[in-house]
Amino acid sequence: MTGLYVALGDSMSIDDYAGGPGRGAASLLHRNHDRDFADWAGRDLPGWTLRLLARDGAVVADVLDRQLPQLTEVPDLVTVTMGGNDLMGAYGDDTAAAAVVGRVAAQGEGVLSRLRAVTGPSCPIVVTTVYDPSDGTGEVPGSGLPPWPGGPRWVAALNGELAALAARHGALLADVHARFRGHGVTAGDPARAEPRPDGRDLWFCGVIEPNAWGAHQIRAAWWEALDRRG
């Protein structure tokens, strides 16, 4: 079987923080890295083509205005990671965060509407929730950022909008937020730079990026969503 897999969004999808080419979440979904994840050998998309349009630092407007216009073929599978950078831009400001969540909902509506117009109703689109490196505490001590007690509440609000978008457009929801709980500050220092720490319970690096083990877990959440679809 062959097909076209398109990965849209931000650094949750890319290779850069997971140790290099082939190690990010989208790359692993496309082609498993057997040396790191031997038990996932063969659980990938042989014969498929990957178009990795996701970019570091992308906000929802970038997905809408820069990434979607690059779709020149009809995809057979799409994953989307978006919203986290928008919320980080309002870090520490509850009023600004409320506005961001509303903007993400509106722009995300545009993303899913345009995607469905291209793909038709049968293509699996996987929308991804945003994780929380503070594990619900509102603080990452090694980050240099001040605590934001309201932060986890706004992450939950953002994820609620992403879930609603997925439901309205017949998309699948990969709950990365729930999957990553307990693998941020609870497991170590998310501000560490190492892409492949010895302890595999820590899934973050650079505060908000998925390390190699986090990228695998995002890929696993996508597969779970696809498995539920059958």
Backbone as a ProteinNet text record, in pm:
[ID]
protein_1_A
[PRIMARY]
MTGLYVALGDSMSIDDYAGGPGRGAASLLHRNHDRDFADWAGRDLPGWTLRLLARDGAVVADVLDRQLPQLTEVPDLVTVTMGGNDLMGAYGDDTAAAAVVGRVAAQGEGVLSRLRAVTGPSCPIVVTTVYDPSDGTGEVPGSGLPPWPGGPRWVAALNGELAALAARHGALLADVHARFRGHGVTAGDPARAEPRPDGRDLWFCGVIEPNAWGAHQIRAAWWEALDRRG
[TERTIARY]
82.9	0	87.7	49.8	121.3	25.9	81.3	-1.3	86.1	21.5	90.6	52.1	151.6	132.5	187.1	103	140.9	137.5	247.5	257	258.9	155.8	142.7	169.3	214.6	221.5	356.3	392.5	505	610.1	691.8	806.2	767.8	642.5	601.1	612.6	617.3	619.6	756.3	852.2	974.6	1087.9	1199.7	1313.8	1411.6	1411.6	1522.8	1561	1462.1	1489.7	1497	1471.3	1468.6	1596.4	1694.8	1823.2	1862.1	1785.7	1825.2	1728.9	1764.8	1675.2	1625.1	1496.8	1435.4	1389.5	1413.8	1386	1266.7	1210.5	1094.1	966.3	857.9	732.4	680.3	676.2	624.8	714.2	845.6	937.9	921	899.4	881.1	750	645.2	519.6	538.4	616.9	643.9	737.2	846.8	945.1	1003.8	974.4	1023.7	1176.2	1231.3	1376	1398.7	1427.2	1426.5	1529.8	1643.5	1746.2	1699.8	1623.4	1572.6	1444.8	1360.7	1227.6	1202.5	1278.2	1273.5	1134.5	1060.1	927.6	826	865.5	780	822.5	917	962.6	844.5	833.5	725.7	597.9	593.9	473.2	497.1	487.5	510.2	436.6	480.2	406	495.7	531.1	619.3	554.2	634.3	584.7	516.9	496.1	432.1	536.3	489.8	571.9	535.1	636.1	614.9	644.2	550.5	575.5	567.1	681.5	690.9	690.2	570.2	554.2	561	553.4	561.5	695.5	692.8	813.3	829.4	953.1	984.5	926.5	859.2	805.8	675.1	618.7	496.2	379.5	299.9	172.6	60.7	-62.8	-173.9	-185.5	-160.7	-166.3	-65.5	49	147.5	96.5	29.3	-28.4	-129.6	-212.1	-318.1	-263.7	-170.2	-128.8	-2.4	81.1	208.4	218.5	165.5	181.2	73.1	-52.9	-160.2	-145.7	-101.9	-86	18.3	103.5	203.6	148	23	-38.9	-72.7	4.1	-19.3	-79	-86.9	-148.7	-247.2	-339.3	-437.6	-374.4	-363.6	-300.8	-394.5	-333.7	-409.4	-411.4	-328	-320.9	-259.2	-315.3	-262.5	-253.8	-141.8	-133.6	-112.3	-169.2	-160.8	-120.6	-15.4	24.2	25.9	-62.2	-70	-129.4	-98.2	-156.3	-61	38.1	128.3	210.7	262.8	343.3	257.7	133.1	42.1	27.1	5.9	-14.5	114.2	228.8	355.5	377.3	324.6	338.5	265	173.7	99.6	143.6	260.2	302.7	293	227.9	218.6	106.1	32.6	-70.9	-205.5	-287.8	-415.2	-509	-509.8	-596.7	-555.8	-425.4	-375.9	-400.6	-389.6	-411.2	-554.4	-650.4	-790	-810.3	-746.9	-757.3	-692.1	-578.8	-509.3	-596.1	-659.2	-742.9	-856	-916.6	-1020.2	-967.1	-848	-788.4	-751.9	-697	-663.7	-789.8	-900.5	-1025.7	-1069.8	-1061.8	-1105.5	-1012.7	-883.2	-789.2	-784.6	-800.2	-804.6	-924.3	-1034.7	-1151.2	-1115.7	-1038	-993	-902.6	-812.1	-721.5	-800.4	-890.8	-963.9	-1060.6	-1122.7	-1213.7	-1139.4	-1025	-947.8	-893.6	-849.9	-800.7	-908.9	-1026.6	-1136	-1177.3	-1167.7	-1200	-1103.2	-978.6	-877.6	-889.6	-906.1	-896.7	-1026.6	-1140.9	-1267.2	-1287.7	-1402	-1438.1	-1366.2	-1304.6	-1252.4	-1109.4	-1033.6	-892.7	-881.6	-804.7	-782.4	-699.2	-754.2	-681.8	-669.8	-549	-525.6	-487.2	-573.2	-546.9	-485.7	-383.4	-302.6	-320.5	-348	-354.3	-213.4	-206.9	-80.6	-42.4	82.4	128.1	167	198.7	231	356.2	474.7	597.1	597.7	507.8	501.7	424.2	366	285.2	176.2	115.9	5.3	43.6	173.7	218.3	225.5	232.2	249	390.3	487.2	625	723	825.1	938.4	1062.9	1109.6	1213.7	1340.2	1384.3	1508.8	1496.4	1376.3	1353.2	1394.1	1405.5	1428.2	1301	1188.4	1059.6	996	923.1	853.8	738.5	694.4	577.1	455.6	369.1	242.1	132.5	78.3	-20.8	-140.7	-178.7	-293.6	-261.2	-132.7	-92.2	-161.9	-162.8	-228.7	-376.6	-442.7	-584.6	-600.5	-507.7	-517.1	-476.1	-384.3	-353.4	-478	-550.8	-673.8	-778.1	-790	-886.9	-850	-721.7	-675	-706.2	-678.2	-703.7	-852.8	-935.2	-1079	-1121.9	-1063.1	-1094.8	-1043.1	-925.1	-871.8	-959	-1006.9	-1095.3	-1226.7	-1279.5	-1403.7	-1385	-1270.6	-1240.4	-1238.6	-1169.2	-1161.3	-1300.4	-1384.1	-1518	-1601.8	-1592	-1673.7	-1635.2	-1509.9	-1462.5	-1433.5	-1484.8	-1465.4	-1321.3	-1241	-1100.2	-1082.2	-968.3	-932	-858.2	-866.9	-796.8	-692.1	-567.8	-459.3	-431.7	-463.1	-451.5	-310.4	-220	-80.7	-70	-156	-153.6	-169	-267.7	-289.8	-174.3	-124.3	-17.7	110.9	139.3	264.8	259	142.1	131.4	223.4	305.9	400.8	536.2	555.7	683.9	753.3	711.5	779.6	857.5	821.8	897	891.5	788.6	779.2	888.8	935.1	1033	1175.4	1193.5	1327.7	1319.9	1418.3	1427.8	1396	1276.2	1241.9	1329.5	1401.9	1487.8	1619.5	1649	1771.1	1773.4	1894	1907.1	1921.2	1953.9	1984.6	1863.2	1880.9	1769.7	1742.5	1844.6	1829.9	1884.3	1815.6	1865.5	1861.9	1948.3	1953.8	1820.2	1757.4	1628.3	1516.6	1446.3	1344.1	1209.4	1202.5	1077.3	1059.2	1167.3	1159.6	1141.8	1033.2	999.6	1016.3	1074.5	1093.1	1240.5	1272.7	1401.1	1376.4	1469.3	1450.8	1318.7	1269.9	1146.7	1021.9	1002.1	873.9	886.2	1004.9	1023.7	1017.9	974.1	978.9	1119.1	1176.9	1304	1276.8	1377.8	1359.9	1249.9	1245	1144.5	1006.5	1001.5	875.7	822.7	911.3	869.2	806.5	867.3	810.1	670.1	651.3	521	415.1	454.2	359.9	319.4	418.5	389.5	295.1	319.2	233.8	90.2	76.4	-58.2	-130	-58.1	-119.5	-165.7	-81.5	-119.8	-243	-249.1	-366.3	-493.6	-484.6	-601.1	-640.7	-542.6	-571	-626.6	-574.6	-626	-771.8	-806.5	-946.8	-1039.2	-986.9	-1066.5	-1084.3	-987.1	-995.5	-932.1
-118.5	0	125.4	224.3	350.4	463.4	575.6	689.8	809.7	923.5	1047.1	1088.8	1100.2	1146	1287.1	1381	1520.3	1555.8	1610.6	1654.8	1806.4	1864.5	2008.8	2050.8	2174.8	2227.3	2280.5	2245.7	2309.5	2207	2241.2	2157.2	2026.8	2008.6	1878.1	1769.9	1811.4	1715.1	1692.5	1781.2	1783.2	1703.4	1692.1	1611.3	1685	1818.3	1898.1	1870.1	1850.4	1837.2	1691.9	1600.3	1458.6	1385.2	1460.2	1396.3	1393.2	1458.5	1466.7	1399.6	1398.4	1346.3	1204.9	1187	1056.5	1026.4	1117.3	1085.3	1160.4	1255.5	1328	1247.3	1301.1	1226.1	1189.9	1287.1	1258	1158	1174.8	1081.6	939.7	927	794.3	729.7	810.3	755.2	702.2	776	735.5	614.7	618.9	510.3	493.4	384.5	359.9	356.1	404.3	394.2	268.2	157.2	25.6	11.2	79.8	65.1	124.3	231	292.7	226.4	183.3	134.5	0.8	-99.9	-230.1	-291.9	-264.9	-324	-259.6	-151.7	-87.7	-121.3	-211.6	-248.1	-294.9	-238.6	-274.5	-196.2	-113.7	-34.7	106.3	118.1	246.1	244.1	325.4	341.6	307.4	179.6	142.3	174	230.8	265.4	400.4	464.5	596.2	706.4	822.9	943.2	1037.7	1094.1	1192.9	1332.3	1424.4	1567.4	1634.1	1669	1728.2	1879.8	1938.5	2082.3	2158.1	2086.8	2149.4	2220.7	2331.5	2411.5	2456.1	2468.5	2515.2	2655	2676	2806.7	2842.4	2753.4	2785.8	2807.9	2909.4	2932.6	2890.6	2896.1	2846.3	2925.4	3055.1	3135.8	3087.1	3036.3	2982.6	2856.3	2772.1	2651.1	2690	2787.8	2831.4	2901.3	2992.6	3081	3036.8	2954.6	2916.9	2768.1	2684.7	2541.3	2483.3	2516.6	2461.6	2496.8	2618.1	2647.2	2560.2	2490.6	2402.7	2265.5	2240.4	2112.5	2112.2	2040.3	2032.6	1899.2	1804.4	1674.5	1645.3	1556.6	1518.5	1416.3	1446.4	1351.2	1236	1128.4	1012.6	1006.3	1086.9	1095.8	1230.4	1296.8	1425.2	1424.8	1470.2	1498.6	1648.5	1702.9	1846.2	1868.6	1946.3	1991.8	2143.8	2205.6	2352.1	2406.5	2532.1	2602.3	2628.9	2544.9	2559.7	2686.9	2719.4	2841.3	2966.8	2959	3072.3	3101.8	2995.1	3014.1	3060.2	3008.6	3053.1	3202.5	3255.8	3397.6	3485.3	3423.6	3496.9	3455	3393.7	3334.8	3435.2	3391.9	3471.1	3572.1	3587.3	3690.9	3622.7	3612	3541.7	3609.6	3741.2	3812	3784.4	3790.4	3761	3614.8	3524.9	3382.5	3356.5	3424.1	3407.3	3447.9	3557.8	3602.3	3502.4	3445.5	3347.5	3224.3	3174.1	3055.5	3082.4	3200.8	3235.3	3245.5	3302.9	3315	3178.7	3090.4	2956.4	2884	2899.8	2836.1	2886.3	3017.9	3075.2	3035.4	3048.2	3013	2862.1	2785.8	2640.6	2596	2667.7	2639.4	2653.9	2756.9	2774.5	2661.9	2617.8	2508.1	2381.3	2342.8	2217	2227.3	2343.3	2360.4	2347.2	2412.3	2404.9	2264.6	2200.2	2063.7	1971.4	1979.2	1892.7	1921.9	2047.3	2081.5	2013.3	1994.4	1929	1777.6	1724.4	1579.5	1505.3	1573.4	1501.7	1436.1	1371.1	1321.8	1195.7	1122.1	990.7	991.9	1098.8	1103.5	1119.9	1035.1	1055.1	1181.8	1271	1388.5	1373.7	1379	1361.7	1496.5	1549	1672.5	1635.1	1708.3	1672.1	1774.4	1728.2	1821.6	1866.1	1976.4	2038.8	1992	1955.1	1903.9	2015.7	1976.5	2072.9	2025	2083.9	2037.9	2060.6	2146.5	2170	2062.5	1967.7	1860.9	1917.1	2027.6	2085.4	2178.4	2202.3	2287.2	2435	2465.1	2602.5	2654.5	2565.7	2609	2505.5	2553	2469.9	2537	2495.5	2570.5	2597.9	2507	2527.1	2611.6	2659.9	2727.3	2873.8	2935.5	3078.5	3159.9	3093.7	3162	3170.6	3276.4	3283.4	3183.8	3143.9	3056.6	3123.7	3042	3090.2	2997.6	3029.6	2940	2912.8	3010.2	2989.9	2914	2889.2	2825.3	2693.9	2598.9	2471	2485	2584.1	2606.3	2650.9	2734	2778.9	2669.9	2584.2	2468.1	2380.9	2359.8	2280.2	2346.6	2480.2	2550.8	2539.3	2553.3	2538	2399.1	2298.4	2160.9	2133	2198.5	2185.1	2236.5	2348.1	2401.4	2309.4	2253.1	2160.1	2035.9	1985.1	1868.9	1902	2021.3	2062.2	2075.9	2130.9	2140.7	2002.4	1909.3	1774.1	1713.7	1729	1671.4	1733.4	1864.2	1931.4	1890.5	1853.8	1826.4	1678.5	1592.4	1449.1	1406.2	1478	1443.9	1358.1	1293.9	1214.9	1302.5	1267.9	1343.9	1255.1	1300.1	1232.4	1311.7	1254.1	1327.8	1317.2	1391.7	1395.4	1457.3	1553.2	1615.1	1510.2	1425.2	1320.3	1221	1187.6	1087.7	1137.2	1266.5	1322.9	1358.8	1352.3	1391	1303.4	1367.1	1293.3	1273.5	1326.7	1308.3	1441.2	1546.4	1675.4	1695.5	1798.6	1827.8	1713.4	1631.7	1516.9	1414.8	1408.3	1306.8	1359.2	1492.3	1547.9	1696	1742.3	1883.5	1901.2	1950.1	1968.8	2070.6	2153.5	2253.9	2194.9	2069.9	2006.5	2009.6	2016.8	2025.9	1890.1	1785.5	1657.1	1599.3	1560	1500.4	1355.2	1287.7	1145.6	1118.2	1168.5	1146.6	999	962.1	822.3	776.1	860.9	825.8	851.2	747.5	760.7	807.1	840	890.5	1040.2	1111.8	1253.9	1267.4	1333.2	1338.1	1476.9	1569.8	1706.8	1744	1842.1	1910.4	2054.7	2145.2	2284.6	2341.1	2292.5	2331.1	2279.2	2316.2	2287.3	2193.7	2136.7	2053.4	1904.5	1821.3	1677	1622.9	1554.3	1487.2	1357.4	1274.5	1152.8	1064.5	1054.1	966.6	1031.3	1164.5	1234.2	1223.7	1234.4	1219.8	1083	981	846.2	841.9	908.6	904	982.1	1089.6	1158.6	1066.1	1001.6	904.1	795.1	747.1	642.7	693	818.8	875.3	885.7	919.8	923.6	785.2	683.8	548.6	503.8	538.6	500.9	562.3	687.8	751.9	682.1	646.7	576.4	437.1	369.6	235.8	242.3	346.9	361.3	379.2	443.1	461.6	329.7	239.6	110.7	110
0	0	0	-77.2	-79.8	-44.3	-6.3	27.2	54.9	77.3	109.7	250.7	337.6	474.4	485.7	532.3	548.4	697.1	746.9	886.6	889.6	950.7	963.7	1107.5	1125.8	1261.2	1303.4	1426.7	1495.9	1535.7	1635.2	1670.2	1737.8	1776.3	1827.7	1720.7	1594	1483.4	1422.9	1448.2	1368.9	1433.8	1360.2	1403	1493.7	1488.7	1539	1684	1770.4	1913.3	1959.5	1868.3	1903.7	1867	1816.5	1787.7	1642.6	1555.9	1416.2	1320.7	1192.5	1088.4	1118.8	1100.9	1118.6	1259.1	1355.2	1495.2	1554.2	1481.5	1530.9	1516.9	1571	1576.5	1438.1	1346.9	1213.4	1140.2	1155.6	1090.3	1143.3	1274.7	1333.6	1289.9	1276.6	1226.5	1084.7	1007.7	870.4	863.3	942.1	937.8	1076.6	1143.2	1278.1	1282.6	1394	1416.5	1499.1	1429.6	1493.2	1603.6	1593.3	1697.2	1829.7	1824.8	1947.6	1997.4	1904.2	1939.5	1869.5	1916.1	1850.7	1856.2	1963.8	1975.7	1881.3	1814.9	1715.5	1572.6	1557.6	1423.7	1338.5	1219.9	1128.9	1149.8	1253.8	1277.9	1225.5	1095.7	1030.3	896.5	801.1	676.1	557.3	539.7	428.6	294.5	206.8	74.7	65.6	181.6	182.8	165.6	123.5	113.5	226.7	292.3	397.6	345	366	345.7	481.8	533.9	666.3	650.5	658.6	641	772.9	885.1	1017.2	1032	1105.5	1122.5	1267.1	1311.1	1445	1466.3	1577.5	1610.6	1544.2	1464.5	1391.4	1486.6	1454.9	1522.9	1428.3	1477	1395.5	1265.6	1271	1148.8	1044.8	1088.6	994.6	927.2	1004.1	944.3	837.3	870	779.6	655.4	674.2	564.8	492.1	557.6	496.1	463.2	551.4	529.5	438.5	466.2	382.9	234.6	199.9	57	-12.5	63.8	2.9	-33.3	3.9	-31.3	-180.1	-257.7	-401.8	-443.3	-351	-376.2	-263.9	-290.1	-188.8	-94.5	33.9	127.5	163.2	209.1	257.3	409.6	474	619.4	654.4	756	801.5	953.7	1007.9	1151.4	1168.4	1276.4	1302.7	1448	1469.1	1603.8	1600.9	1677.5	1672.2	1801.7	1827.6	1940.4	2055	2072.9	2186.1	2179	2061.1	2048	2063.6	2017.6	2037.4	2186.4	2265.4	2408.4	2476.6	2434.1	2493.3	2470.6	2362.1	2335.3	2435.3	2511.1	2614.7	2753.7	2765.6	2892.7	3007.6	3113.7	3234.7	3237.1	3127.8	3116.9	3093.1	3196.2	3183.4	3083.8	3080.6	2986.4	2842.6	2816.7	2682.2	2645.9	2743.5	2716.9	2674	2736.7	2697.7	2551.8	2512.7	2373.5	2278.3	2320.4	2237.3	2215	2318.9	2304.3	2205.3	2213.2	2116.6	1975	1960.1	1827.1	1769.5	1853	1806.2	1758.5	1831.3	1790.6	1653.7	1631.7	1504.7	1389.8	1411	1305.1	1282.7	1391.2	1376.8	1295.2	1307.3	1223.7	1076.6	1047	909.7	863.1	950.1	914.8	882.9	971.1	951.3	834	814.3	701.1	568.6	559.3	434.2	411.3	520	505.3	452.3	511.7	468.3	324.6	283.5	145.3	48.1	92.5	8.8	16.3	138.5	157.6	132.3	148.5	150.5	285.6	306.1	439.2	484.5	393.5	431	482	455.2	496.4	647.3	715	858.4	883.8	963.8	1011.5	1162.5	1214.2	1357.7	1417.4	1503.3	1576.1	1711.3	1752.5	1868.5	1980.1	2101.5	2213.6	2253.1	2326.9	2366.7	2506.9	2525	2653.8	2750.2	2872	2978.2	3051	3022.4	3087.8	3237.6	3288.2	3432.8	3506.3	3433.9	3495.2	3586.6	3541.6	3615.8	3728.1	3748.1	3858.5	3821.1	3693.3	3649.4	3663.2	3679.2	3701.3	3650	3577.9	3536.8	3593.5	3711.2	3782.8	3702.4	3620	3546.7	3422.3	3392.8	3265.9	3264.1	3381.9	3387.7	3374.3	3353.4	3344.5	3483.1	3509.6	3638.5	3642.1	3760.6	3768.7	3705.1	3648.3	3593.8	3646.4	3763.1	3823.8	3734.3	3652.7	3563.8	3437.3	3413.1	3288.4	3258.8	3353.5	3326	3290.2	3350.1	3317.6	3172.6	3124.2	2986.1	2887.8	2927.7	2843.8	2829.4	2938.8	2933.8	2845.1	2855	2771.1	2623.5	2594.3	2456.9	2404.5	2485	2441.8	2423.8	2504.1	2484.1	2347.6	2304.9	2172.6	2062	2080	1979.6	1968.1	2081.9	2079.1	2009	2033.6	1968.5	1817.8	1776.5	1634	1568.4	1633.1	1578.4	1563.3	1663.9	1659.6	1548.3	1530.5	1428.3	1287.4	1267.9	1132.6	1107.9	1193.4	1172.8	1180.5	1260.4	1276.9	1402.2	1411.1	1527.9	1627.4	1754.3	1857.4	1923.6	1921.4	1992.5	2119.5	2234.6	2360.2	2416.4	2355.5	2399.6	2538.9	2569.7	2702.5	2811.9	2800.1	2900.6	2901.8	2785	2775.7	2841.4	2830.4	2880.4	3028.7	3089.7	3230.6	3316.3	3398.1	3481.3	3417.6	3296.3	3226.5	3198.3	3273.9	3269.7	3397.3	3476.2	3598.5	3698.9	3691.6	3781.9	3755.3	3630.2	3590.9	3582.9	3585.5	3571.4	3538.3	3464.4	3429.1	3280.8	3247.5	3106	3034.4	3109.2	3047.3	2996.1	3030.1	2979.4	2827.4	2772.8	2627.6	2559.1	2636	2573.2	2500.9	2374.6	2302.1	2341.6	2399.2	2430.7	2571	2674.6	2810.9	2848.3	2941.5	2984.3	3041.8	3120.4	3176.8	3077	3042.3	2938.6	2993	3120.8	3176.1	3150.2	3121.7	3088.9	2937.9	2896.4	2754.4	2692.7	2768.2	2720.4	2717.3	2633.7	2639.4	2598.9	2634.9	2600.5	2648.1	2758.7	2826.9	2756.7	2629.9	2564	2444.4	2422.6	2304	2339	2247	2271	2243.3	2341.6	2313.5	2236.8	2220	2141.1	2197.1	2330.8	2392.4	2385.1	2392.4	2376.1	2234.2	2135.7	1996.1	1972.2	2029.9	2018.9	2078.7	2192	2258	2180.2	2112.8	2025	1911	1851.2	1745.8	1795.9	1919.9	1976.9	1996.3	2038.2	2055.2	1921.7	1816.2	1682.7	1640.6	1663.7	1626.6	1705.6	1833.5	1911.8	1854.9	1814.2	1753	1624	1543.1	1418.5	1443.9	1544.3	1579.3	1622.8	1699.3	1741.5	1621.6	1518.3	1396.6	1323.3	1343.5	1276.8	1139.7
[MASK]
++++++++++++++++++++++++++++++++++++++++++++++++++++++++++++++++++++++++++++++++++++++++++++++++++++++++++++++++++++++++++++++++++++++++++++++++++++++++++++++++++++++++++++++++++++++++++++++++++++++++++++++++++++++++++++++++++++++

